[in-house]
Amino acid sequence: MQDLSDKKILITGGIGFVASHILDLLMEQNVAHVILLDNLIRGSDRNIEHHLNNDKVQFVKGDIRDYDLVND
């Protein structure tokens, strides 16, 4: 596996089932920051609630089709 320590990572569909498990794995890899982007149409914040107090995890409500949001 590639060394992900100190990387900044964006996960789209961030509160979904698969994304939440990817987040679990990334937290074990000592990444610097993970941004979870989700439009809240599906998924559940219960999938990520145990990570929301972690300063390395940021949740952003939005859509991947919003160029300006994703570019920020």
PyMOL Python script that loads the backbone (N, CA, C, O; Angstrom):
from pymol import cmd

cmd.read_pdbstr("""\
ATOM      1  N   MET A   1       0.842  -1.184   0.000  1.00  0.00           N
ATOM      2  CA  MET A   1       0.000   0.000   0.000  1.00  0.00           C
ATOM      3  C   MET A   1       0.887   1.248   0.000  1.00  0.00           C
ATOM      4  O   MET A   1       1.940   1.273   0.637  1.00  0.00           O
ATOM      5  N   GLN A   2       0.459   2.252  -0.702  1.00  0.00           N
ATOM      6  CA  GLN A   2       1.182   3.517  -0.779  1.00  0.00           C
ATOM      7  C   GLN A   2       1.173   4.200   0.582  1.00  0.00           C
ATOM      8  O   GLN A   2       0.190   4.113   1.317  1.00  0.00           O
ATOM      9  N   ASP A   3       2.266   4.878   0.917  1.00  0.00           N
ATOM     10  CA  ASP A   3       2.355   5.619   2.172  1.00  0.00           C
ATOM     11  C   ASP A   3       1.459   6.851   2.093  1.00  0.00           C
ATOM     12  O   ASP A   3       1.685   7.736   1.269  1.00  0.00           O
ATOM     13  N   LEU A   4       0.454   6.905   2.941  1.00  0.00           N
ATOM     14  CA  LEU A   4      -0.507   8.002   2.929  1.00  0.00           C
ATOM     15  C   LEU A   4      -0.304   8.978   4.076  1.00  0.00           C
ATOM     16  O   LEU A   4      -1.082   9.919   4.237  1.00  0.00           O
ATOM     17  N   SER A   5       0.723   8.765   4.865  1.00  0.00           N
ATOM     18  CA  SER A   5       0.943   9.658   5.999  1.00  0.00           C
ATOM     19  C   SER A   5       1.155  11.081   5.507  1.00  0.00           C
ATOM     20  O   SER A   5       1.841  11.321   4.513  1.00  0.00           O
ATOM     21  N   ASP A   6       0.560  11.999   6.215  1.00  0.00           N
ATOM     22  CA  ASP A   6       0.641  13.432   5.925  1.00  0.00           C
ATOM     23  C   ASP A   6      -0.049  13.853   4.623  1.00  0.00           C
ATOM     24  O   ASP A   6       0.227  14.940   4.115  1.00  0.00           O
ATOM     25  N   LYS A   7      -0.928  13.031   4.077  1.00  0.00           N
ATOM     26  CA  LYS A   7      -1.677  13.379   2.866  1.00  0.00           C
ATOM     27  C   LYS A   7      -3.018  13.995   3.228  1.00  0.00           C
ATOM     28  O   LYS A   7      -3.565  13.725   4.297  1.00  0.00           O
ATOM     29  N   LYS A   8      -3.542  14.820   2.337  1.00  0.00           N
ATOM     30  CA  LYS A   8      -4.878  15.395   2.461  1.00  0.00           C
ATOM     31  C   LYS A   8      -5.753  14.682   1.438  1.00  0.00           C
ATOM     32  O   LYS A   8      -5.418  14.634   0.254  1.00  0.00           O
ATOM     33  N   ILE A   9      -6.882  14.123   1.898  1.00  0.00           N
ATOM     34  CA  ILE A   9      -7.694  13.255   1.049  1.00  0.00           C
ATOM     35  C   ILE A   9      -9.141  13.718   1.037  1.00  0.00           C
ATOM     36  O   ILE A   9      -9.689  14.110   2.067  1.00  0.00           O
ATOM     37  N   LEU A  10      -9.757  13.670  -0.146  1.00  0.00           N
ATOM     38  CA  LEU A  10     -11.173  13.980  -0.320  1.00  0.00           C
ATOM     39  C   LEU A  10     -11.917  12.678  -0.604  1.00  0.00           C
ATOM     40  O   LEU A  10     -11.536  11.915  -1.491  1.00  0.00           O
ATOM     41  N   ILE A  11     -12.993  12.432   0.167  1.00  0.00           N
ATOM     42  CA  ILE A  11     -13.855  11.283  -0.086  1.00  0.00           C
ATOM     43  C   ILE A  11     -15.222  11.821  -0.470  1.00  0.00           C
ATOM     44  O   ILE A  11     -15.869  12.512   0.316  1.00  0.00           O
ATOM     45  N   THR A  12     -15.657  11.503  -1.679  1.00  0.00           N
ATOM     46  CA  THR A  12     -16.999  11.908  -2.105  1.00  0.00           C
ATOM     47  C   THR A  12     -17.981  10.828  -1.669  1.00  0.00           C
ATOM     48  O   THR A  12     -17.627   9.655  -1.556  1.00  0.00           O
ATOM     49  N   GLY A  13     -19.221  11.244  -1.427  1.00  0.00           N
ATOM     50  CA  GLY A  13     -20.179  10.305  -0.862  1.00  0.00           C
ATOM     51  C   GLY A  13     -19.749   9.915   0.545  1.00  0.00           C
ATOM     52  O   GLY A  13     -19.920   8.773   0.973  1.00  0.00           O
ATOM     53  N   GLY A  14     -19.183  10.894   1.255  1.00  0.00           N
ATOM     54  CA  GLY A  14     -18.446  10.670   2.493  1.00  0.00           C
ATOM     55  C   GLY A  14     -19.173  10.044   3.654  1.00  0.00           C
ATOM     56  O   GLY A  14     -18.525   9.501   4.549  1.00  0.00           O
ATOM     57  N   ILE A  15     -20.512  10.093   3.684  1.00  0.00           N
ATOM     58  CA  ILE A  15     -21.200   9.470   4.815  1.00  0.00           C
ATOM     59  C   ILE A  15     -21.848   8.139   4.439  1.00  0.00           C
ATOM     60  O   ILE A  15     -22.594   7.556   5.226  1.00  0.00           O
ATOM     61  N   GLY A  16     -21.559   7.671   3.240  1.00  0.00           N
ATOM     62  CA  GLY A  16     -22.093   6.386   2.805  1.00  0.00           C
ATOM     63  C   GLY A  16     -21.371   5.218   3.455  1.00  0.00           C
ATOM     64  O   GLY A  16     -20.344   5.392   4.111  1.00  0.00           O
ATOM     65  N   PHE A  17     -21.914   4.042   3.267  1.00  0.00           N
ATOM     66  CA  PHE A  17     -21.387   2.825   3.878  1.00  0.00           C
ATOM     67  C   PHE A  17     -19.937   2.559   3.463  1.00  0.00           C
ATOM     68  O   PHE A  17     -19.072   2.367   4.317  1.00  0.00           O
ATOM     69  N   VAL A  18     -19.676   2.548   2.166  1.00  0.00           N
ATOM     70  CA  VAL A  18     -18.326   2.251   1.682  1.00  0.00           C
ATOM     71  C   VAL A  18     -17.354   3.347   2.104  1.00  0.00           C
ATOM     72  O   VAL A  18     -16.259   3.057   2.586  1.00  0.00           O
ATOM     73  N   ALA A  19     -17.751   4.601   1.923  1.00  0.00           N
ATOM     74  CA  ALA A  19     -16.871   5.724   2.278  1.00  0.00           C
ATOM     75  C   ALA A  19     -16.523   5.715   3.759  1.00  0.00           C
ATOM     76  O   ALA A  19     -15.397   6.045   4.130  1.00  0.00           O
ATOM     77  N   SER A  20     -17.468   5.343   4.607  1.00  0.00           N
ATOM     78  CA  SER A  20     -17.188   5.325   6.042  1.00  0.00           C
ATOM     79  C   SER A  20     -16.139   4.280   6.387  1.00  0.00           C
ATOM     80  O   SER A  20     -15.334   4.490   7.294  1.00  0.00           O
ATOM     81  N   HIS A  21     -16.137   3.166   5.682  1.00  0.00           N
ATOM     82  CA  HIS A  21     -15.115   2.141   5.922  1.00  0.00           C
ATOM     83  C   HIS A  21     -13.757   2.576   5.358  1.00  0.00           C
ATOM     84  O   HIS A  21     -12.714   2.260   5.930  1.00  0.00           O
ATOM     85  N   ILE A  22     -13.778   3.290   4.253  1.00  0.00           N
ATOM     86  CA  ILE A  22     -12.523   3.852   3.731  1.00  0.00           C
ATOM     87  C   ILE A  22     -11.958   4.844   4.738  1.00  0.00           C
ATOM     88  O   ILE A  22     -10.752   4.863   4.982  1.00  0.00           O
ATOM     89  N   LEU A  23     -12.814   5.662   5.320  1.00  0.00           N
ATOM     90  CA  LEU A  23     -12.373   6.607   6.350  1.00  0.00           C
ATOM     91  C   LEU A  23     -11.740   5.875   7.524  1.00  0.00           C
ATOM     92  O   LEU A  23     -10.694   6.294   8.019  1.00  0.00           O
ATOM     93  N   ASP A  24     -12.352   4.799   7.973  1.00  0.00           N
ATOM     94  CA  ASP A  24     -11.773   4.009   9.065  1.00  0.00           C
ATOM     95  C   ASP A  24     -10.346   3.575   8.728  1.00  0.00           C
ATOM     96  O   ASP A  24      -9.444   3.689   9.558  1.00  0.00           O
ATOM     97  N   LEU A  25     -10.151   3.083   7.522  1.00  0.00           N
ATOM     98  CA  LEU A  25      -8.828   2.630   7.101  1.00  0.00           C
ATOM     99  C   LEU A  25      -7.831   3.782   6.998  1.00  0.00           C
ATOM    100  O   LEU A  25      -6.669   3.640   7.378  1.00  0.00           O
ATOM    101  N   LEU A  26      -8.289   4.923   6.482  1.00  0.00           N
ATOM    102  CA  LEU A  26      -7.400   6.075   6.358  1.00  0.00           C
ATOM    103  C   LEU A  26      -6.944   6.592   7.714  1.00  0.00           C
ATOM    104  O   LEU A  26      -5.805   7.034   7.859  1.00  0.00           O
ATOM    105  N   MET A  27      -7.812   6.541   8.694  1.00  0.00           N
ATOM    106  CA  MET A  27      -7.440   7.007  10.027  1.00  0.00           C
ATOM    107  C   MET A  27      -6.346   6.139  10.634  1.00  0.00           C
ATOM    108  O   MET A  27      -5.579   6.605  11.477  1.00  0.00           O
ATOM    109  N   GLU A  28      -6.272   4.890  10.215  1.00  0.00           N
ATOM    110  CA  GLU A  28      -5.196   3.998  10.661  1.00  0.00           C
ATOM    111  C   GLU A  28      -3.874   4.309   9.964  1.00  0.00           C
ATOM    112  O   GLU A  28      -2.819   3.882  10.432  1.00  0.00           O
ATOM    113  N   GLN A  29      -3.913   5.050   8.847  1.00  0.00           N
ATOM    114  CA  GLN A  29      -2.722   5.348   8.047  1.00  0.00           C
ATOM    115  C   GLN A  29      -2.085   6.685   8.387  1.00  0.00           C
ATOM    116  O   GLN A  29      -1.144   7.106   7.715  1.00  0.00           O
ATOM    117  N   ASN A  30      -2.581   7.364   9.421  1.00  0.00           N
ATOM    118  CA  ASN A  30      -2.009   8.625   9.865  1.00  0.00           C
ATOM    119  C   ASN A  30      -2.033   9.708   8.788  1.00  0.00           C
ATOM    120  O   ASN A  30      -1.061  10.445   8.618  1.00  0.00           O
ATOM    121  N   VAL A  31      -3.151   9.800   8.060  1.00  0.00           N
ATOM    122  CA  VAL A  31      -3.292  10.869   7.076  1.00  0.00           C
ATOM    123  C   VAL A  31      -3.395  12.210   7.798  1.00  0.00           C
ATOM    124  O   VAL A  31      -3.778  12.262   8.967  1.00  0.00           O
ATOM    125  N   ALA A  32      -3.057  13.280   7.107  1.00  0.00           N
ATOM    126  CA  ALA A  32      -3.086  14.606   7.717  1.00  0.00           C
ATOM    127  C   ALA A  32      -4.495  15.150   7.857  1.00  0.00           C
ATOM    128  O   ALA A  32      -4.832  15.759   8.872  1.00  0.00           O
ATOM    129  N   HIS A  33      -5.334  14.928   6.826  1.00  0.00           N
ATOM    130  CA  HIS A  33      -6.664  15.528   6.826  1.00  0.00           C
ATOM    131  C   HIS A  33      -7.540  14.773   5.835  1.00  0.00           C
ATOM    132  O   HIS A  33      -7.094  14.431   4.739  1.00  0.00           O
ATOM    133  N   VAL A  34      -8.786  14.513   6.222  1.00  0.00           N
ATOM    134  CA  VAL A  34      -9.754  13.879   5.323  1.00  0.00           C
ATOM    135  C   VAL A  34     -10.985  14.768   5.253  1.00  0.00           C
ATOM    136  O   VAL A  34     -11.570  15.125   6.276  1.00  0.00           O
ATOM    137  N   ILE A  35     -11.367  15.117   4.039  1.00  0.00           N
ATOM    138  CA  ILE A  35     -12.585  15.891   3.818  1.00  0.00           C
ATOM    139  C   ILE A  35     -13.633  14.933   3.272  1.00  0.00           C
ATOM    140  O   ILE A  35     -13.408  14.254   2.270  1.00  0.00           O
ATOM    141  N   LEU A  36     -14.772  14.888   3.937  1.00  0.00           N
ATOM    142  CA  LEU A  36     -15.892  14.066   3.507  1.00  0.00           C
ATOM    143  C   LEU A  36     -16.905  14.972   2.836  1.00  0.00           C
ATOM    144  O   LEU A  36     -17.479  15.849   3.483  1.00  0.00           O
ATOM    145  N   LEU A  37     -17.128  14.772   1.565  1.00  0.00           N
ATOM    146  CA  LEU A  37     -18.088  15.581   0.808  1.00  0.00           C
ATOM    147  C   LEU A  37     -19.309  14.720   0.525  1.00  0.00           C
ATOM    148  O   LEU A  37     -19.187  13.633  -0.039  1.00  0.00           O
ATOM    149  N   ASP A  38     -20.487  15.201   0.915  1.00  0.00           N
ATOM    150  CA  ASP A  38     -21.700  14.426   0.689  1.00  0.00           C
ATOM    151  C   ASP A  38     -22.884  15.369   0.556  1.00  0.00           C
ATOM    152  O   ASP A  38     -22.952  16.393   1.235  1.00  0.00           O
ATOM    153  N   ASN A  39     -23.816  15.019  -0.324  1.00  0.00           N
ATOM    154  CA  ASN A  39     -25.004  15.845  -0.525  1.00  0.00           C
ATOM    155  C   ASN A  39     -26.175  15.418   0.363  1.00  0.00           C
ATOM    156  O   ASN A  39     -27.254  16.006   0.294  1.00  0.00           O
ATOM    157  N   LEU A  40     -25.965  14.405   1.189  1.00  0.00           N
ATOM    158  CA  LEU A  40     -26.934  13.927   2.184  1.00  0.00           C
ATOM    159  C   LEU A  40     -28.215  13.345   1.589  1.00  0.00           C
ATOM    160  O   LEU A  40     -29.228  13.248   2.281  1.00  0.00           O
ATOM    161  N   ILE A  41     -28.180  12.963   0.331  1.00  0.00           N
ATOM    162  CA  ILE A  41     -29.348  12.324  -0.271  1.00  0.00           C
ATOM    163  C   ILE A  41     -29.471  10.890   0.238  1.00  0.00           C
ATOM    164  O   ILE A  41     -30.573  10.425   0.527  1.00  0.00           O
ATOM    165  N   ARG A  42     -28.349  10.194   0.347  1.00  0.00           N
ATOM    166  CA  ARG A  42     -28.315   8.844   0.893  1.00  0.00           C
ATOM    167  C   ARG A  42     -27.236   8.817   1.974  1.00  0.00           C
ATOM    168  O   ARG A  42     -26.580   9.824   2.239  1.00  0.00           O
ATOM    169  N   GLY A  43     -27.068   7.679   2.577  1.00  0.00           N
ATOM    170  CA  GLY A  43     -26.061   7.544   3.618  1.00  0.00           C
ATOM    171  C   GLY A  43     -26.598   8.010   4.957  1.00  0.00           C
ATOM    172  O   GLY A  43     -27.745   8.444   5.067  1.00  0.00           O
ATOM    173  N   SER A  44     -25.768   7.917   5.955  1.00  0.00           N
ATOM    174  CA  SER A  44     -26.177   8.289   7.299  1.00  0.00           C
ATOM    175  C   SER A  44     -24.983   8.826   8.064  1.00  0.00           C
ATOM    176  O   SER A  44     -23.889   8.266   7.998  1.00  0.00           O
ATOM    177  N   ASP A  45     -25.198   9.918   8.792  1.00  0.00           N
ATOM    178  CA  ASP A  45     -24.099  10.460   9.582  1.00  0.00           C
ATOM    179  C   ASP A  45     -23.707   9.514  10.720  1.00  0.00           C
ATOM    180  O   ASP A  45     -22.645   9.673  11.321  1.00  0.00           O
ATOM    181  N   ARG A  46     -24.556   8.538  11.012  1.00  0.00           N
ATOM    182  CA  ARG A  46     -24.180   7.515  12.003  1.00  0.00           C
ATOM    183  C   ARG A  46     -22.958   6.738  11.538  1.00  0.00           C
ATOM    184  O   ARG A  46     -22.206   6.218  12.363  1.00  0.00           O
ATOM    185  N   ASN A  47     -22.749   6.651  10.231  1.00  0.00           N
ATOM    186  CA  ASN A  47     -21.592   5.920   9.702  1.00  0.00           C
ATOM    187  C   ASN A  47     -20.271   6.576  10.064  1.00  0.00           C
ATOM    188  O   ASN A  47     -19.242   5.902  10.119  1.00  0.00           O
ATOM    189  N   ILE A  48     -20.283   7.867  10.310  1.00  0.00           N
ATOM    190  CA  ILE A  48     -19.021   8.585  10.567  1.00  0.00           C
ATOM    191  C   ILE A  48     -18.983   9.279  11.915  1.00  0.00           C
ATOM    192  O   ILE A  48     -17.987   9.930  12.231  1.00  0.00           O
ATOM    193  N   GLU A  49     -20.025   9.168  12.719  1.00  0.00           N
ATOM    194  CA  GLU A  49     -20.124   9.952  13.951  1.00  0.00           C
ATOM    195  C   GLU A  49     -18.941   9.742  14.888  1.00  0.00           C
ATOM    196  O   GLU A  49     -18.565  10.663  15.613  1.00  0.00           O
ATOM    197  N   HIS A  50     -18.351   8.558  14.891  1.00  0.00           N
ATOM    198  CA  HIS A  50     -17.214   8.303  15.776  1.00  0.00           C
ATOM    199  C   HIS A  50     -15.940   9.017  15.312  1.00  0.00           C
ATOM    200  O   HIS A  50     -14.942   9.013  16.032  1.00  0.00           O
ATOM    201  N   HIS A  51     -15.956   9.624  14.131  1.00  0.00           N
ATOM    202  CA  HIS A  51     -14.799  10.366  13.633  1.00  0.00           C
ATOM    203  C   HIS A  51     -15.002  11.887  13.678  1.00  0.00           C
ATOM    204  O   HIS A  51     -14.044  12.634  13.475  1.00  0.00           O
ATOM    205  N   LEU A  52     -16.194  12.348  13.934  1.00  0.00           N
ATOM    206  CA  LEU A  52     -16.484  13.775  13.806  1.00  0.00           C
ATOM    207  C   LEU A  52     -15.801  14.642  14.859  1.00  0.00           C
ATOM    208  O   LEU A  52     -15.695  15.853  14.669  1.00  0.00           O
ATOM    209  N   ASN A  53     -15.343  14.071  15.944  1.00  0.00           N
ATOM    210  CA  ASN A  53     -14.600  14.849  16.944  1.00  0.00           C
ATOM    211  C   ASN A  53     -13.107  14.876  16.653  1.00  0.00           C
ATOM    212  O   ASN A  53     -12.338  15.487  17.396  1.00  0.00           O
ATOM    213  N   ASN A  54     -12.700  14.226  15.590  1.00  0.00           N
ATOM    214  CA  ASN A  54     -11.297  14.181  15.201  1.00  0.00           C
ATOM    215  C   ASN A  54     -10.972  15.412  14.355  1.00  0.00           C
ATOM    216  O   ASN A  54     -11.635  15.666  13.349  1.00  0.00           O
ATOM    217  N   ASP A  55      -9.965  16.169  14.755  1.00  0.00           N
ATOM    218  CA  ASP A  55      -9.570  17.378  14.020  1.00  0.00           C
ATOM    219  C   ASP A  55      -9.108  17.072  12.590  1.00  0.00           C
ATOM    220  O   ASP A  55      -9.081  17.968  11.746  1.00  0.00           O
ATOM    221  N   LYS A  56      -8.754  15.844  12.322  1.00  0.00           N
ATOM    222  CA  LYS A  56      -8.296  15.466  10.979  1.00  0.00           C
ATOM    223  C   LYS A  56      -9.450  15.228  10.010  1.00  0.00           C
ATOM    224  O   LYS A  56      -9.231  15.107   8.804  1.00  0.00           O
ATOM    225  N   VAL A  57     -10.674  15.162  10.527  1.00  0.00           N
ATOM    226  CA  VAL A  57     -11.843  14.850   9.698  1.00  0.00           C
ATOM    227  C   VAL A  57     -12.741  16.072   9.595  1.00  0.00           C
ATOM    228  O   VAL A  57     -13.104  16.686  10.598  1.00  0.00           O
ATOM    229  N   GLN A  58     -13.090  16.411   8.360  1.00  0.00           N
ATOM    230  CA  GLN A  58     -13.967  17.555   8.105  1.00  0.00           C
ATOM    231  C   GLN A  58     -15.113  17.096   7.216  1.00  0.00           C
ATOM    232  O   GLN A  58     -14.883  16.486   6.171  1.00  0.00           O
ATOM    233  N   PHE A  59     -16.343  17.384   7.622  1.00  0.00           N
ATOM    234  CA  PHE A  59     -17.505  17.067   6.808  1.00  0.00           C
ATOM    235  C   PHE A  59     -17.968  18.326   6.085  1.00  0.00           C
ATOM    236  O   PHE A  59     -18.113  19.386   6.693  1.00  0.00           O
ATOM    237  N   VAL A  60     -18.197  18.198   4.783  1.00  0.00           N
ATOM    238  CA  VAL A  60     -18.697  19.307   3.970  1.00  0.00           C
ATOM    239  C   VAL A  60     -19.964  18.837   3.271  1.00  0.00           C
ATOM    240  O   VAL A  60     -19.947  17.851   2.534  1.00  0.00           O
ATOM    241  N   LYS A  61     -21.068  19.553   3.508  1.00  0.00           N
ATOM    242  CA  LYS A  61     -22.312  19.245   2.814  1.00  0.00           C
ATOM    243  C   LYS A  61     -22.260  19.914   1.449  1.00  0.00           C
ATOM    244  O   LYS A  61     -22.108  21.131   1.350  1.00  0.00           O
ATOM    245  N   GLY A  62     -22.387  19.110   0.400  1.00  0.00           N
ATOM    246  CA  GLY A  62     -22.353  19.667  -0.943  1.00  0.00           C
ATOM    247  C   GLY A  62     -22.360  18.580  -1.981  1.00  0.00           C
ATOM    248  O   GLY A  62     -22.386  17.389  -1.669  1.00  0.00           O
ATOM    249  N   ASP A  63     -22.335  19.009  -3.217  1.00  0.00           N
ATOM    250  CA  ASP A  63     -22.426  18.111  -4.359  1.00  0.00           C
ATOM    251  C   ASP A  63     -21.131  18.182  -5.166  1.00  0.00           C
ATOM    252  O   ASP A  63     -20.578  19.262  -5.377  1.00  0.00           O
ATOM    253  N   ILE A  64     -20.664  17.040  -5.605  1.00  0.00           N
ATOM    254  CA  ILE A  64     -19.426  16.988  -6.377  1.00  0.00           C
ATOM    255  C   ILE A  64     -19.541  17.751  -7.697  1.00  0.00           C
ATOM    256  O   ILE A  64     -18.525  18.105  -8.295  1.00  0.00           O
ATOM    257  N   ARG A  65     -20.750  18.003  -8.149  1.00  0.00           N
ATOM    258  CA  ARG A  65     -20.948  18.754  -9.392  1.00  0.00           C
ATOM    259  C   ARG A  65     -20.781  20.257  -9.196  1.00  0.00           C
ATOM    260  O   ARG A  65     -20.788  21.013 -10.168  1.00  0.00           O
ATOM    261  N   ASP A  66     -20.631  20.694  -7.946  1.00  0.00           N
ATOM    262  CA  ASP A  66     -20.416  22.108  -7.634  1.00  0.00           C
ATOM    263  C   ASP A  66     -18.915  22.385  -7.740  1.00  0.00           C
ATOM    264  O   ASP A  66     -18.165  22.173  -6.788  1.00  0.00           O
ATOM    265  N   TYR A  67     -18.496  22.856  -8.896  1.00  0.00           N
ATOM    266  CA  TYR A  67     -17.073  23.054  -9.193  1.00  0.00           C
ATOM    267  C   TYR A  67     -16.395  23.944  -8.154  1.00  0.00           C
ATOM    268  O   TYR A  67     -15.325  23.607  -7.648  1.00  0.00           O
ATOM    269  N   ASP A  68     -17.013  25.069  -7.840  1.00  0.00           N
ATOM    270  CA  ASP A  68     -16.387  26.015  -6.898  1.00  0.00           C
ATOM    271  C   ASP A  68     -16.196  25.395  -5.522  1.00  0.00           C
ATOM    272  O   ASP A  68     -15.156  25.599  -4.895  1.00  0.00           O
ATOM    273  N   LEU A  69     -17.164  24.655  -5.047  1.00  0.00           N
ATOM    274  CA  LEU A  69     -17.057  23.986  -3.748  1.00  0.00           C
ATOM    275  C   LEU A  69     -15.912  22.980  -3.754  1.00  0.00           C
ATOM    276  O   LEU A  69     -15.087  22.970  -2.841  1.00  0.00           O
ATOM    277  N   VAL A  70     -15.861  22.144  -4.768  1.00  0.00           N
ATOM    278  CA  VAL A  70     -14.816  21.124  -4.840  1.00  0.00           C
ATOM    279  C   VAL A  70     -13.452  21.770  -5.010  1.00  0.00           C
ATOM    280  O   VAL A  70     -12.472  21.293  -4.439  1.00  0.00           O
ATOM    281  N   ASN A  71     -13.369  22.833  -5.776  1.00  0.00           N
ATOM    282  CA  ASN A  71     -12.094  23.512  -6.000  1.00  0.00           C
ATOM    283  C   ASN A  71     -11.552  24.125  -4.709  1.00  0.00           C
ATOM    284  O   ASN A  71     -10.340  24.169  -4.499  1.00  0.00           O
ATOM    285  N   ASP A  72     -12.451  24.595  -3.848  1.00  0.00           N
ATOM    286  CA  ASP A  72     -12.026  25.154  -2.544  1.00  0.00           C
ATOM    287  C   ASP A  72     -11.411  24.068  -1.698  1.00  0.00           C
ATOM    288  O   ASP A  72     -10.991  24.327  -0.571  1.00  0.00           O
TER     289      ASP A  72
END
""", "prot")
cmd.dss("prot")
cmd.show_as("cartoon", "prot")
cmd.util.cbc("prot")
cmd.orient("prot")
